[in-house]
């Protein structure tokens, strides 16, 4: 694999970087090779992570306020609006039955994100994390969220979203503040590593 697309290793607990408050990325540095290589490396890492839909820079060892979200998160929302719902199998574990084909997804980049608005309503939903392998739990998240950020080109963006995409954004925002989903989860459960379940962020 060429250097510009080198996959970055995902760090897992108890690595200290996962508990650090990430630093802002200077706007003038976004176009610099270091940040561009970081973004490409994160995309490559997420592309090869089973069921991963989001990844924050601290998860690859960089305490910077930057995360990416896979287009797959929007596909999950579309599928749910069409009537697909997550279910639980006989053991009580959450099972994700994807009603769509995996493909090469594009990635949304959020640099120095700031929350501008959230809904009052919160929804419980299952979550896992690439940095906390083998664990899943139920986490309450705002149903809707609006964030401002810069994209990978340094352009200011505003994105308002709801449902699963909003959940992924909130999960990644927590990573930037050193917070893991296990800090907020209820009904935390261990899941065998070979078992595929809920999408992980």
Secondary structure, DSSP 4 states (H G I P E B T S, - for coil): --GGGPPPPPP-TT-GGGGSPPBPPPGGGTTSHHHHHHHHHHHHHHHTSTTB-EEEGGGGT--BSEEEEETHHHHHHHHHHTT---EE-TTS-EE----S------EEEEEEEEEEEE-S-EEEEEEB-TTSTTEEEEEEEESEEEEEEE-TTS-EEEEEEEHHHHHHHHHHHHHHTT--GGGT-EEEEE--TT---S-B-
